[in-house]
Amino acid sequence: MFKELNPLLHSELRLAVMSVLIGVESADFVFLRQQTGATAGNLSVQLDKLSKAGYIDVEKTFRGKMPCTVCRITDAGRDAFEEYVEALQTYIKR
């Protein structure tokens, strides 16, 4: 049988963010925006959704007078991503 795909990760942009974060220790907002091609507003909304789900930690600080947002994947996020990939493979292998 097919495994259910996590609807939170099934979004193209949220999946892209998680795909970037799975391979790095952390990433700032500008880097994530460049890697995903998302608008700042859309990326901000999607980061908030991932943060509320406990999949990422978002740290907002300042570098001098410039705001700096840094994201890190959590253990729960890593587990959810791996489960998503495994579920997706049940569709591909058919």
PyMOL Python script that loads the backbone (N, CA, C, O; Angstrom):
from pymol import cmd

cmd.read_pdbstr("""\
ATOM      1  N   MET A   1       0.826  -1.197   0.000  1.00  0.00           N
ATOM      2  CA  MET A   1       0.000   0.000   0.000  1.00  0.00           C
ATOM      3  C   MET A   1       0.869   1.260   0.000  1.00  0.00           C
ATOM      4  O   MET A   1       2.040   1.246   0.378  1.00  0.00           O
ATOM      5  N   PHE A   2       0.249   2.323  -0.432  1.00  0.00           N
ATOM      6  CA  PHE A   2       0.919   3.623  -0.410  1.00  0.00           C
ATOM      7  C   PHE A   2       0.877   4.195   1.003  1.00  0.00           C
ATOM      8  O   PHE A   2      -0.140   4.098   1.690  1.00  0.00           O
ATOM      9  N   LYS A   3       1.981   4.788   1.427  1.00  0.00           N
ATOM     10  CA  LYS A   3       2.011   5.473   2.713  1.00  0.00           C
ATOM     11  C   LYS A   3       1.500   6.890   2.521  1.00  0.00           C
ATOM     12  O   LYS A   3       1.692   7.490   1.464  1.00  0.00           O
ATOM     13  N   GLU A   4       0.848   7.423   3.547  1.00  0.00           N
ATOM     14  CA  GLU A   4       0.321   8.779   3.481  1.00  0.00           C
ATOM     15  C   GLU A   4       1.469   9.785   3.494  1.00  0.00           C
ATOM     16  O   GLU A   4       2.409   9.663   4.279  1.00  0.00           O
ATOM     17  N   LEU A   5       1.379  10.777   2.614  1.00  0.00           N
ATOM     18  CA  LEU A   5       2.394  11.828   2.549  1.00  0.00           C
ATOM     19  C   LEU A   5       2.039  12.935   3.540  1.00  0.00           C
ATOM     20  O   LEU A   5       0.887  13.364   3.615  1.00  0.00           O
ATOM     21  N   ASN A   6       3.018  13.384   4.284  1.00  0.00           N
ATOM     22  CA  ASN A   6       2.842  14.450   5.265  1.00  0.00           C
ATOM     23  C   ASN A   6       2.398  15.720   4.533  1.00  0.00           C
ATOM     24  O   ASN A   6       3.165  16.269   3.743  1.00  0.00           O
ATOM     25  N   PRO A   7       1.173  16.195   4.782  1.00  0.00           N
ATOM     26  CA  PRO A   7       0.683  17.369   4.046  1.00  0.00           C
ATOM     27  C   PRO A   7       1.491  18.630   4.310  1.00  0.00           C
ATOM     28  O   PRO A   7       1.549  19.512   3.453  1.00  0.00           O
ATOM     29  N   LEU A   8       2.112  18.734   5.474  1.00  0.00           N
ATOM     30  CA  LEU A   8       2.921  19.911   5.767  1.00  0.00           C
ATOM     31  C   LEU A   8       4.170  19.952   4.892  1.00  0.00           C
ATOM     32  O   LEU A   8       4.604  21.023   4.469  1.00  0.00           O
ATOM     33  N   LEU A   9       4.742  18.786   4.624  1.00  0.00           N
ATOM     34  CA  LEU A   9       5.952  18.737   3.803  1.00  0.00           C
ATOM     35  C   LEU A   9       5.639  18.594   2.312  1.00  0.00           C
ATOM     36  O   LEU A   9       6.536  18.714   1.477  1.00  0.00           O
ATOM     37  N   HIS A  10       4.396  18.344   1.981  1.00  0.00           N
ATOM     38  CA  HIS A  10       4.038  18.129   0.579  1.00  0.00           C
ATOM     39  C   HIS A  10       3.966  19.435  -0.211  1.00  0.00           C
ATOM     40  O   HIS A  10       3.836  19.414  -1.435  1.00  0.00           O
ATOM     41  N   SER A  11       4.048  20.565   0.480  1.00  0.00           N
ATOM     42  CA  SER A  11       4.108  21.869  -0.168  1.00  0.00           C
ATOM     43  C   SER A  11       5.479  22.033  -0.819  1.00  0.00           C
ATOM     44  O   SER A  11       6.500  21.719  -0.206  1.00  0.00           O
ATOM     45  N   GLU A  12       5.507  22.518  -2.040  1.00  0.00           N
ATOM     46  CA  GLU A  12       6.766  22.643  -2.780  1.00  0.00           C
ATOM     47  C   GLU A  12       7.791  23.495  -2.033  1.00  0.00           C
ATOM     48  O   GLU A  12       8.952  23.100  -1.925  1.00  0.00           O
ATOM     49  N   LEU A  13       7.387  24.644  -1.522  1.00  0.00           N
ATOM     50  CA  LEU A  13       8.334  25.534  -0.863  1.00  0.00           C
ATOM     51  C   LEU A  13       8.784  24.971   0.486  1.00  0.00           C
ATOM     52  O   LEU A  13       9.970  25.029   0.811  1.00  0.00           O
ATOM     53  N   ARG A  14       7.863  24.435   1.267  1.00  0.00           N
ATOM     54  CA  ARG A  14       8.268  23.865   2.560  1.00  0.00           C
ATOM     55  C   ARG A  14       9.197  22.674   2.357  1.00  0.00           C
ATOM     56  O   ARG A  14      10.150  22.495   3.115  1.00  0.00           O
ATOM     57  N   LEU A  15       8.928  21.861   1.345  1.00  0.00           N
ATOM     58  CA  LEU A  15       9.804  20.732   1.036  1.00  0.00           C
ATOM     59  C   LEU A  15      11.182  21.229   0.601  1.00  0.00           C
ATOM     60  O   LEU A  15      12.199  20.647   0.977  1.00  0.00           O
ATOM     61  N   ALA A  16      11.217  22.291  -0.182  1.00  0.00           N
ATOM     62  CA  ALA A  16      12.497  22.861  -0.619  1.00  0.00           C
ATOM     63  C   ALA A  16      13.296  23.372   0.577  1.00  0.00           C
ATOM     64  O   ALA A  16      14.502  23.140   0.663  1.00  0.00           O
ATOM     65  N   VAL A  17      12.632  24.060   1.492  1.00  0.00           N
ATOM     66  CA  VAL A  17      13.314  24.574   2.685  1.00  0.00           C
ATOM     67  C   VAL A  17      13.891  23.414   3.490  1.00  0.00           C
ATOM     68  O   VAL A  17      15.051  23.454   3.900  1.00  0.00           O
ATOM     69  N   MET A  18      13.089  22.392   3.714  1.00  0.00           N
ATOM     70  CA  MET A  18      13.553  21.241   4.486  1.00  0.00           C
ATOM     71  C   MET A  18      14.699  20.529   3.767  1.00  0.00           C
ATOM     72  O   MET A  18      15.630  20.045   4.411  1.00  0.00           O
ATOM     73  N   SER A  19      14.636  20.466   2.459  1.00  0.00           N
ATOM     74  CA  SER A  19      15.700  19.829   1.678  1.00  0.00           C
ATOM     75  C   SER A  19      17.015  20.579   1.815  1.00  0.00           C
ATOM     76  O   SER A  19      18.081  19.965   1.865  1.00  0.00           O
ATOM     77  N   VAL A  20      16.945  21.895   1.875  1.00  0.00           N
ATOM     78  CA  VAL A  20      18.155  22.694   2.081  1.00  0.00           C
ATOM     79  C   VAL A  20      18.664  22.487   3.506  1.00  0.00           C
ATOM     80  O   VAL A  20      19.852  22.238   3.708  1.00  0.00           O
ATOM     81  N   LEU A  21      17.781  22.585   4.486  1.00  0.00           N
ATOM     82  CA  LEU A  21      18.196  22.523   5.888  1.00  0.00           C
ATOM     83  C   LEU A  21      18.711  21.149   6.306  1.00  0.00           C
ATOM     84  O   LEU A  21      19.525  21.045   7.224  1.00  0.00           O
ATOM     85  N   ILE A  22      18.243  20.096   5.638  1.00  0.00           N
ATOM     86  CA  ILE A  22      18.693  18.747   6.000  1.00  0.00           C
ATOM     87  C   ILE A  22      20.193  18.578   5.740  1.00  0.00           C
ATOM     88  O   ILE A  22      20.842  17.734   6.357  1.00  0.00           O
ATOM     89  N   GLY A  23      20.736  19.382   4.830  1.00  0.00           N
ATOM     90  CA  GLY A  23      22.135  19.224   4.445  1.00  0.00           C
ATOM     91  C   GLY A  23      23.091  20.239   5.047  1.00  0.00           C
ATOM     92  O   GLY A  23      24.286  20.204   4.754  1.00  0.00           O
ATOM     93  N   VAL A  24      22.594  21.139   5.878  1.00  0.00           N
ATOM     94  CA  VAL A  24      23.451  22.163   6.469  1.00  0.00           C
ATOM     95  C   VAL A  24      23.186  22.262   7.966  1.00  0.00           C
ATOM     96  O   VAL A  24      22.148  21.815   8.454  1.00  0.00           O
ATOM     97  N   GLU A  25      24.129  22.850   8.684  1.00  0.00           N
ATOM     98  CA  GLU A  25      23.929  23.045  10.121  1.00  0.00           C
ATOM     99  C   GLU A  25      22.860  24.103  10.381  1.00  0.00           C
ATOM    100  O   GLU A  25      22.007  23.952  11.254  1.00  0.00           O
ATOM    101  N   SER A  26      22.933  25.180   9.596  1.00  0.00           N
ATOM    102  CA  SER A  26      21.951  26.257   9.691  1.00  0.00           C
ATOM    103  C   SER A  26      21.986  27.050   8.387  1.00  0.00           C
ATOM    104  O   SER A  26      22.927  26.947   7.600  1.00  0.00           O
ATOM    105  N   ALA A  27      20.945  27.836   8.184  1.00  0.00           N
ATOM    106  CA  ALA A  27      20.887  28.679   6.979  1.00  0.00           C
ATOM    107  C   ALA A  27      20.154  29.966   7.326  1.00  0.00           C
ATOM    108  O   ALA A  27      19.149  29.949   8.036  1.00  0.00           O
ATOM    109  N   ASP A  28      20.667  31.079   6.818  1.00  0.00           N
ATOM    110  CA  ASP A  28      19.966  32.331   7.075  1.00  0.00           C
ATOM    111  C   ASP A  28      18.882  32.554   6.025  1.00  0.00           C
ATOM    112  O   ASP A  28      18.833  31.882   4.995  1.00  0.00           O
ATOM    113  N   PHE A  29      18.021  33.515   6.321  1.00  0.00           N
ATOM    114  CA  PHE A  29      16.859  33.797   5.489  1.00  0.00           C
ATOM    115  C   PHE A  29      17.248  34.115   4.050  1.00  0.00           C
ATOM    116  O   PHE A  29      16.611  33.640   3.110  1.00  0.00           O
ATOM    117  N   VAL A  30      18.280  34.910   3.885  1.00  0.00           N
ATOM    118  CA  VAL A  30      18.711  35.313   2.538  1.00  0.00           C
ATOM    119  C   VAL A  30      19.148  34.087   1.734  1.00  0.00           C
ATOM    120  O   VAL A  30      18.781  33.943   0.567  1.00  0.00           O
ATOM    121  N   PHE A  31      19.925  33.212   2.352  1.00  0.00           N
ATOM    122  CA  PHE A  31      20.379  31.992   1.678  1.00  0.00           C
ATOM    123  C   PHE A  31      19.179  31.118   1.288  1.00  0.00           C
ATOM    124  O   PHE A  31      19.122  30.612   0.168  1.00  0.00           O
ATOM    125  N   LEU A  32      18.233  30.942   2.197  1.00  0.00           N
ATOM    126  CA  LEU A  32      17.045  30.130   1.891  1.00  0.00           C
ATOM    127  C   LEU A  32      16.236  30.750   0.752  1.00  0.00           C
ATOM    128  O   LEU A  32      15.733  30.042  -0.120  1.00  0.00           O
ATOM    129  N   ARG A  33      16.119  32.074   0.768  1.00  0.00           N
ATOM    130  CA  ARG A  33      15.383  32.752  -0.306  1.00  0.00           C
ATOM    131  C   ARG A  33      16.076  32.554  -1.642  1.00  0.00           C
ATOM    132  O   ARG A  33      15.415  32.334  -2.657  1.00  0.00           O
ATOM    133  N   GLN A  34      17.405  32.631  -1.655  1.00  0.00           N
ATOM    134  CA  GLN A  34      18.159  32.434  -2.899  1.00  0.00           C
ATOM    135  C   GLN A  34      18.032  30.994  -3.392  1.00  0.00           C
ATOM    136  O   GLN A  34      17.845  30.759  -4.585  1.00  0.00           O
ATOM    137  N   GLN A  35      18.134  30.040  -2.483  1.00  0.00           N
ATOM    138  CA  GLN A  35      18.095  28.627  -2.863  1.00  0.00           C
ATOM    139  C   GLN A  35      16.718  28.195  -3.356  1.00  0.00           C
ATOM    140  O   GLN A  35      16.612  27.349  -4.244  1.00  0.00           O
ATOM    141  N   THR A  36      15.673  28.768  -2.787  1.00  0.00           N
ATOM    142  CA  THR A  36      14.316  28.339  -3.138  1.00  0.00           C
ATOM    143  C   THR A  36      13.675  29.206  -4.218  1.00  0.00           C
ATOM    144  O   THR A  36      12.724  28.778  -4.873  1.00  0.00           O
ATOM    145  N   GLY A  37      14.187  30.412  -4.407  1.00  0.00           N
ATOM    146  CA  GLY A  37      13.587  31.323  -5.379  1.00  0.00           C
ATOM    147  C   GLY A  37      12.273  31.914  -4.894  1.00  0.00           C
ATOM    148  O   GLY A  37      11.510  32.465  -5.687  1.00  0.00           O
ATOM    149  N   ALA A  38      12.006  31.805  -3.612  1.00  0.00           N
ATOM    150  CA  ALA A  38      10.750  32.294  -3.041  1.00  0.00           C
ATOM    151  C   ALA A  38      10.806  33.796  -2.792  1.00  0.00           C
ATOM    152  O   ALA A  38      11.881  34.384  -2.677  1.00  0.00           O
ATOM    153  N   THR A  39       9.639  34.394  -2.713  1.00  0.00           N
ATOM    154  CA  THR A  39       9.572  35.790  -2.291  1.00  0.00           C
ATOM    155  C   THR A  39       9.788  35.827  -0.777  1.00  0.00           C
ATOM    156  O   THR A  39       9.573  34.832  -0.086  1.00  0.00           O
ATOM    157  N   ALA A  40      10.206  36.962  -0.283  1.00  0.00           N
ATOM    158  CA  ALA A  40      10.458  37.096   1.157  1.00  0.00           C
ATOM    159  C   ALA A  40       9.187  36.839   1.961  1.00  0.00           C
ATOM    160  O   ALA A  40       9.226  36.166   2.991  1.00  0.00           O
ATOM    161  N   GLY A  41       8.069  37.371   1.495  1.00  0.00           N
ATOM    162  CA  GLY A  41       6.804  37.192   2.214  1.00  0.00           C
ATOM    163  C   GLY A  41       6.355  35.745   2.274  1.00  0.00           C
ATOM    164  O   GLY A  41       5.959  35.258   3.333  1.00  0.00           O
ATOM    165  N   ASN A  42       6.416  35.056   1.142  1.00  0.00           N
ATOM    166  CA  ASN A  42       6.000  33.657   1.102  1.00  0.00           C
ATOM    167  C   ASN A  42       6.931  32.795   1.943  1.00  0.00           C
ATOM    168  O   ASN A  42       6.470  31.922   2.678  1.00  0.00           O
ATOM    169  N   LEU A  43       8.230  33.030   1.841  1.00  0.00           N
ATOM    170  CA  LEU A  43       9.186  32.254   2.622  1.00  0.00           C
ATOM    171  C   LEU A  43       8.940  32.455   4.113  1.00  0.00           C
ATOM    172  O   LEU A  43       8.976  31.496   4.884  1.00  0.00           O
ATOM    173  N   SER A  44       8.694  33.675   4.514  1.00  0.00           N
ATOM    174  CA  SER A  44       8.442  33.974   5.915  1.00  0.00           C
ATOM    175  C   SER A  44       7.231  33.194   6.440  1.00  0.00           C
ATOM    176  O   SER A  44       7.277  32.635   7.535  1.00  0.00           O
ATOM    177  N   VAL A  45       6.168  33.161   5.668  1.00  0.00           N
ATOM    178  CA  VAL A  45       4.954  32.425   6.059  1.00  0.00           C
ATOM    179  C   VAL A  45       5.247  30.933   6.188  1.00  0.00           C
ATOM    180  O   VAL A  45       4.810  30.295   7.145  1.00  0.00           O
ATOM    181  N   GLN A  46       5.976  30.383   5.238  1.00  0.00           N
ATOM    182  CA  GLN A  46       6.258  28.942   5.253  1.00  0.00           C
ATOM    183  C   GLN A  46       7.214  28.566   6.385  1.00  0.00           C
ATOM    184  O   GLN A  46       7.076  27.498   6.981  1.00  0.00           O
ATOM    185  N   LEU A  47       8.181  29.435   6.686  1.00  0.00           N
ATOM    186  CA  LEU A  47       9.076  29.190   7.819  1.00  0.00           C
ATOM    187  C   LEU A  47       8.287  29.180   9.119  1.00  0.00           C
ATOM    188  O   LEU A  47       8.562  28.376  10.009  1.00  0.00           O
ATOM    189  N   ASP A  48       7.319  30.062   9.230  1.00  0.00           N
ATOM    190  CA  ASP A  48       6.483  30.115  10.424  1.00  0.00           C
ATOM    191  C   ASP A  48       5.703  28.811  10.593  1.00  0.00           C
ATOM    192  O   ASP A  48       5.597  28.292  11.704  1.00  0.00           O
ATOM    193  N   LYS A  49       5.163  28.284   9.507  1.00  0.00           N
ATOM    194  CA  LYS A  49       4.423  27.016   9.568  1.00  0.00           C
ATOM    195  C   LYS A  49       5.332  25.865   9.999  1.00  0.00           C
ATOM    196  O   LYS A  49       4.941  25.040  10.825  1.00  0.00           O
ATOM    197  N   LEU A  50       6.532  25.810   9.445  1.00  0.00           N
ATOM    198  CA  LEU A  50       7.474  24.757   9.816  1.00  0.00           C
ATOM    199  C   LEU A  50       7.920  24.898  11.271  1.00  0.00           C
ATOM    200  O   LEU A  50       8.107  23.899  11.966  1.00  0.00           O
ATOM    201  N   SER A  51       8.089  26.126  11.725  1.00  0.00           N
ATOM    202  CA  SER A  51       8.475  26.385  13.098  1.00  0.00           C
ATOM    203  C   SER A  51       7.373  25.974  14.070  1.00  0.00           C
ATOM    204  O   SER A  51       7.646  25.338  15.088  1.00  0.00           O
ATOM    205  N   LYS A  52       6.141  26.332  13.761  1.00  0.00           N
ATOM    206  CA  LYS A  52       5.005  25.972  14.624  1.00  0.00           C
ATOM    207  C   LYS A  52       4.817  24.462  14.709  1.00  0.00           C
ATOM    208  O   LYS A  52       4.335  23.951  15.720  1.00  0.00           O
ATOM    209  N   ALA A  53       5.193  23.751  13.658  1.00  0.00           N
ATOM    210  CA  ALA A  53       5.098  22.286  13.651  1.00  0.00           C
ATOM    211  C   ALA A  53       6.250  21.652  14.430  1.00  0.00           C
ATOM    212  O   ALA A  53       6.233  20.451  14.699  1.00  0.00           O
ATOM    213  N   GLY A  54       7.248  22.457  14.791  1.00  0.00           N
ATOM    214  CA  GLY A  54       8.405  21.938  15.512  1.00  0.00           C
ATOM    215  C   GLY A  54       9.455  21.326  14.611  1.00  0.00           C
ATOM    216  O   GLY A  54      10.355  20.635  15.090  1.00  0.00           O
ATOM    217  N   TYR A  55       9.358  21.570  13.301  1.00  0.00           N
ATOM    218  CA  TYR A  55      10.296  20.990  12.344  1.00  0.00           C
ATOM    219  C   TYR A  55      11.581  21.798  12.207  1.00  0.00           C
ATOM    220  O   TYR A  55      12.627  21.257  11.847  1.00  0.00           O
ATOM    221  N   ILE A  56      11.497  23.102  12.498  1.00  0.00           N
ATOM    222  CA  ILE A  56      12.680  23.951  12.441  1.00  0.00           C
ATOM    223  C   ILE A  56      12.694  24.895  13.641  1.00  0.00           C
ATOM    224  O   ILE A  56      11.652  25.209  14.216  1.00  0.00           O
ATOM    225  N   ASP A  57      13.888  25.337  14.005  1.00  0.00           N
ATOM    226  CA  ASP A  57      14.062  26.406  14.984  1.00  0.00           C
ATOM    227  C   ASP A  57      14.421  27.662  14.210  1.00  0.00           C
ATOM    228  O   ASP A  57      15.256  27.628  13.306  1.00  0.00           O
ATOM    229  N   VAL A  58      13.790  28.766  14.567  1.00  0.00           N
ATOM    230  CA  VAL A  58      14.061  30.049  13.925  1.00  0.00           C
ATOM    231  C   VAL A  58      14.586  31.005  14.982  1.00  0.00           C
ATOM    232  O   VAL A  58      13.935  31.257  15.995  1.00  0.00           O
ATOM    233  N   GLU A  59      15.771  31.530  14.728  1.00  0.00           N
ATOM    234  CA  GLU A  59      16.403  32.477  15.645  1.00  0.00           C
ATOM    235  C   GLU A  59      16.502  33.829  14.957  1.00  0.00           C
ATOM    236  O   GLU A  59      17.128  33.953  13.905  1.00  0.00           O
ATOM    237  N   LYS A  60      15.880  34.844  15.557  1.00  0.00           N
ATOM    238  CA  LYS A  60      15.905  36.190  14.987  1.00  0.00           C
ATOM    239  C   LYS A  60      16.795  37.065  15.856  1.00  0.00           C
ATOM    240  O   LYS A  60      16.553  37.246  17.049  1.00  0.00           O
ATOM    241  N   THR A  61      17.836  37.605  15.218  1.00  0.00           N
ATOM    242  CA  THR A  61      18.781  38.470  15.914  1.00  0.00           C
ATOM    243  C   THR A  61      19.088  39.670  15.015  1.00  0.00           C
ATOM    244  O   THR A  61      18.416  39.903  14.011  1.00  0.00           O
ATOM    245  N   PHE A  62      20.103  40.411  15.397  1.00  0.00           N
ATOM    246  CA  PHE A  62      20.565  41.526  14.576  1.00  0.00           C
ATOM    247  C   PHE A  62      22.062  41.389  14.362  1.00  0.00           C
ATOM    248  O   PHE A  62      22.789  40.985  15.270  1.00  0.00           O
ATOM    249  N   ARG A  63      22.521  41.721  13.171  1.00  0.00           N
ATOM    250  CA  ARG A  63      23.945  41.888  12.867  1.00  0.00           C
ATOM    251  C   ARG A  63      24.131  43.382  12.664  1.00  0.00           C
ATOM    252  O   ARG A  63      23.817  43.936  11.611  1.00  0.00           O
ATOM    253  N   GLY A  64      24.648  44.011  13.699  1.00  0.00           N
ATOM    254  CA  GLY A  64      24.668  45.465  13.671  1.00  0.00           C
ATOM    255  C   GLY A  64      23.234  45.951  13.764  1.00  0.00           C
ATOM    256  O   GLY A  64      22.523  45.650  14.723  1.00  0.00           O
ATOM    257  N   LYS A  65      22.813  46.710  12.753  1.00  0.00           N
ATOM    258  CA  LYS A  65      21.434  47.195  12.715  1.00  0.00           C
ATOM    259  C   LYS A  65      20.558  46.388  11.764  1.00  0.00           C
ATOM    260  O   LYS A  65      19.377  46.690  11.592  1.00  0.00           O
ATOM    261  N   MET A  66      21.138  45.364  11.149  1.00  0.00           N
ATOM    262  CA  MET A  66      20.409  44.554  10.169  1.00  0.00           C
ATOM    263  C   MET A  66      19.799  43.326  10.839  1.00  0.00           C
ATOM    264  O   MET A  66      20.489  42.620  11.575  1.00  0.00           O
ATOM    265  N   PRO A  67      18.508  43.060  10.592  1.00  0.00           N
ATOM    266  CA  PRO A  67      17.904  41.852  11.148  1.00  0.00           C
ATOM    267  C   PRO A  67      18.509  40.607  10.497  1.00  0.00           C
ATOM    268  O   PRO A  67      18.849  40.614   9.314  1.00  0.00           O
ATOM    269  N   CYS A  68      18.634  39.557  11.274  1.00  0.00           N
ATOM    270  CA  CYS A  68      19.194  38.299  10.783  1.00  0.00           C
ATOM    271  C   CYS A  68      18.337  37.147  11.302  1.00  0.00           C
ATOM    272  O   CYS A  68      18.172  36.982  12.510  1.00  0.00           O
ATOM    273  N   THR A  69      17.802  36.363  10.393  1.00  0.00           N
ATOM    274  CA  THR A  69      16.991  35.203  10.752  1.00  0.00           C
ATOM    275  C   THR A  69      17.755  33.952  10.338  1.00  0.00           C
ATOM    276  O   THR A  69      18.103  33.786   9.169  1.00  0.00           O
ATOM    277  N   VAL A  70      18.014  33.073  11.306  1.00  0.00           N
ATOM    278  CA  VAL A  70      18.748  31.840  11.055  1.00  0.00           C
ATOM    279  C   VAL A  70      17.848  30.657  11.391  1.00  0.00           C
ATOM    280  O   VAL A  70      17.199  30.632  12.437  1.00  0.00           O
ATOM    281  N   CYS A  71      17.818  29.678  10.492  1.00  0.00           N
ATOM    282  CA  CYS A  71      16.965  28.500  10.671  1.00  0.00           C
ATOM    283  C   CYS A  71      17.818  27.250  10.792  1.00  0.00           C
ATOM    284  O   CYS A  71      18.855  27.109  10.144  1.00  0.00           O
ATOM    285  N   ARG A  72      17.346  26.341  11.650  1.00  0.00           N
ATOM    286  CA  ARG A  72      17.987  25.032  11.836  1.00  0.00           C
ATOM    287  C   ARG A  72      16.899  23.974  11.871  1.00  0.00           C
ATOM    288  O   ARG A  72      15.822  24.200  12.423  1.00  0.00           O
ATOM    289  N   ILE A  73      17.181  22.819  11.283  1.00  0.00           N
ATOM    290  CA  ILE A  73      16.232  21.722  11.335  1.00  0.00           C
ATOM    291  C   ILE A  73      16.311  21.079  12.725  1.00  0.00           C
ATOM    292  O   ILE A  73      17.398  20.959  13.290  1.00  0.00           O
ATOM    293  N   THR A  74      15.188  20.676  13.265  1.00  0.00           N
ATOM    294  CA  THR A  74      15.152  20.010  14.565  1.00  0.00           C
ATOM    295  C   THR A  74      15.193  18.496  14.355  1.00  0.00           C
ATOM    296  O   THR A  74      15.083  18.012  13.229  1.00  0.00           O
ATOM    297  N   ASP A  75      15.352  17.764  15.442  1.00  0.00           N
ATOM    298  CA  ASP A  75      15.305  16.301  15.346  1.00  0.00           C
ATOM    299  C   ASP A  75      13.944  15.848  14.828  1.00  0.00           C
ATOM    300  O   ASP A  75      13.856  14.923  14.021  1.00  0.00           O
ATOM    301  N   ALA A  76      12.883  16.507  15.297  1.00  0.00           N
ATOM    302  CA  ALA A  76      11.534  16.169  14.828  1.00  0.00           C
ATOM    303  C   ALA A  76      11.401  16.457  13.331  1.00  0.00           C
ATOM    304  O   ALA A  76      10.757  15.701  12.604  1.00  0.00           O
ATOM    305  N   GLY A  77      12.005  17.542  12.881  1.00  0.00           N
ATOM    306  CA  GLY A  77      11.983  17.883  11.460  1.00  0.00           C
ATOM    307  C   GLY A  77      12.760  16.890  10.622  1.00  0.00           C
ATOM    308  O   GLY A  77      12.333  16.513   9.531  1.00  0.00           O
ATOM    309  N   ARG A  78      13.897  16.471  11.136  1.00  0.00           N
ATOM    310  CA  ARG A  78      14.710  15.474  10.436  1.00  0.00           C
ATOM    311  C   ARG A  78      13.932  14.155  10.312  1.00  0.00           C
ATOM    312  O   ARG A  78      13.922  13.530   9.251  1.00  0.00           O
ATOM    313  N   ASP A  79      13.288  13.745  11.399  1.00  0.00           N
ATOM    314  CA  ASP A  79      12.484  12.511  11.379  1.00  0.00           C
ATOM    315  C   ASP A  79      11.322  12.633  10.393  1.00  0.00           C
ATOM    316  O   ASP A  79      11.062  11.712   9.618  1.00  0.00           O
ATOM    317  N   ALA A  80      10.628  13.767  10.423  1.00  0.00           N
ATOM    318  CA  ALA A  80       9.494  13.977   9.516  1.00  0.00           C
ATOM    319  C   ALA A  80       9.946  13.957   8.058  1.00  0.00           C
ATOM    320  O   ALA A  80       9.266  13.396   7.199  1.00  0.00           O
ATOM    321  N   PHE A  81      11.100  14.572   7.783  1.00  0.00           N
ATOM    322  CA  PHE A  81      11.623  14.599   6.418  1.00  0.00           C
ATOM    323  C   PHE A  81      11.954  13.183   5.952  1.00  0.00           C
ATOM    324  O   PHE A  81      11.611  12.796   4.835  1.00  0.00           O
ATOM    325  N   GLU A  82      12.626  12.410   6.815  1.00  0.00           N
ATOM    326  CA  GLU A  82      12.987  11.041   6.457  1.00  0.00           C
ATOM    327  C   GLU A  82      11.743  10.181   6.240  1.00  0.00           C
ATOM    328  O   GLU A  82      11.712   9.361   5.323  1.00  0.00           O
ATOM    329  N   GLU A  83      10.718  10.359   7.075  1.00  0.00           N
ATOM    330  CA  GLU A  83       9.458   9.623   6.902  1.00  0.00           C
ATOM    331  C   GLU A  83       8.780  10.023   5.590  1.00  0.00           C
ATOM    332  O   GLU A  83       8.207   9.178   4.901  1.00  0.00           O
ATOM    333  N   TYR A  84       8.846  11.305   5.249  1.00  0.00           N
ATOM    334  CA  TYR A  84       8.255  11.782   4.003  1.00  0.00           C
ATOM    335  C   TYR A  84       8.937  11.124   2.803  1.00  0.00           C
ATOM    336  O   TYR A  84       8.271  10.659   1.878  1.00  0.00           O
ATOM    337  N   VAL A  85      10.267  11.090   2.828  1.00  0.00           N
ATOM    338  CA  VAL A  85      11.028  10.484   1.728  1.00  0.00           C
ATOM    339  C   VAL A  85      10.686   8.995   1.614  1.00  0.00           C
ATOM    340  O   VAL A  85      10.498   8.481   0.511  1.00  0.00           O
ATOM    341  N   GLU A  86      10.606   8.311   2.748  1.00  0.00           N
ATOM    342  CA  GLU A  86      10.250   6.890   2.733  1.00  0.00           C
ATOM    343  C   GLU A  86       8.847   6.681   2.169  1.00  0.00           C
ATOM    344  O   GLU A  86       8.623   5.759   1.385  1.00  0.00           O
ATOM    345  N   ALA A  87       7.906   7.529   2.563  1.00  0.00           N
ATOM    346  CA  ALA A  87       6.541   7.424   2.049  1.00  0.00           C
ATOM    347  C   ALA A  87       6.511   7.688   0.547  1.00  0.00           C
ATOM    348  O   ALA A  87       5.812   6.999  -0.196  1.00  0.00           O
ATOM    349  N   LEU A  88       7.260   8.673   0.111  1.00  0.00           N
ATOM    350  CA  LEU A  88       7.323   8.999  -1.313  1.00  0.00           C
ATOM    351  C   LEU A  88       7.882   7.834  -2.122  1.00  0.00           C
ATOM    352  O   LEU A  88       7.453   7.591  -3.250  1.00  0.00           O
ATOM    353  N   GLN A  89       8.834   7.123  -1.546  1.00  0.00           N
ATOM    354  CA  GLN A  89       9.413   5.985  -2.243  1.00  0.00           C
ATOM    355  C   GLN A  89       8.392   4.878  -2.488  1.00  0.00           C
ATOM    356  O   GLN A  89       8.532   4.119  -3.447  1.00  0.00           O
ATOM    357  N   THR A  90       7.370   4.770  -1.644  1.00  0.00           N
ATOM    358  CA  THR A  90       6.341   3.749  -1.896  1.00  0.00           C
ATOM    359  C   THR A  90       5.567   4.057  -3.169  1.00  0.00           C
ATOM    360  O   THR A  90       5.036   3.147  -3.805  1.00  0.00           O
ATOM    361  N   TYR A  91       5.497   5.322  -3.547  1.00  0.00           N
ATOM    362  CA  TYR A  91       4.821   5.713  -4.794  1.00  0.00           C
ATOM    363  C   TYR A  91       5.730   5.461  -5.990  1.00  0.00           C
ATOM    364  O   TYR A  91       5.273   5.031  -7.049  1.00  0.00           O
ATOM    365  N   ILE A  92       7.012   5.729  -5.813  1.00  0.00           N
ATOM    366  CA  ILE A  92       7.965   5.613  -6.913  1.00  0.00           C
ATOM    367  C   ILE A  92       8.229   4.152  -7.285  1.00  0.00           C
ATOM    368  O   ILE A  92       8.405   3.828  -8.459  1.00  0.00           O
ATOM    369  N   LYS A  93       8.254   3.296  -6.305  1.00  0.00           N
ATOM    370  CA  LYS A  93       8.580   1.895  -6.532  1.00  0.00           C
ATOM    371  C   LYS A  93       7.441   1.079  -7.144  1.00  0.00           C
ATOM    372  O   LYS A  93       7.640  -0.089  -7.478  1.00  0.00           O
ATOM    373  N   ARG A  94       6.297   1.646  -7.294  1.00  0.00           N
ATOM    374  CA  ARG A  94       5.136   0.921  -7.836  1.00  0.00           C
ATOM    375  C   ARG A  94       5.194   0.826  -9.317  1.00  0.00           C
ATOM    376  O   ARG A  94       4.299   0.249  -9.935  1.00  0.00           O
TER     377      ARG A  94
END
""", "prot")
cmd.dss("prot")
cmd.show_as("cartoon", "prot")
cmd.util.cbc("prot")
cmd.orient("prot")
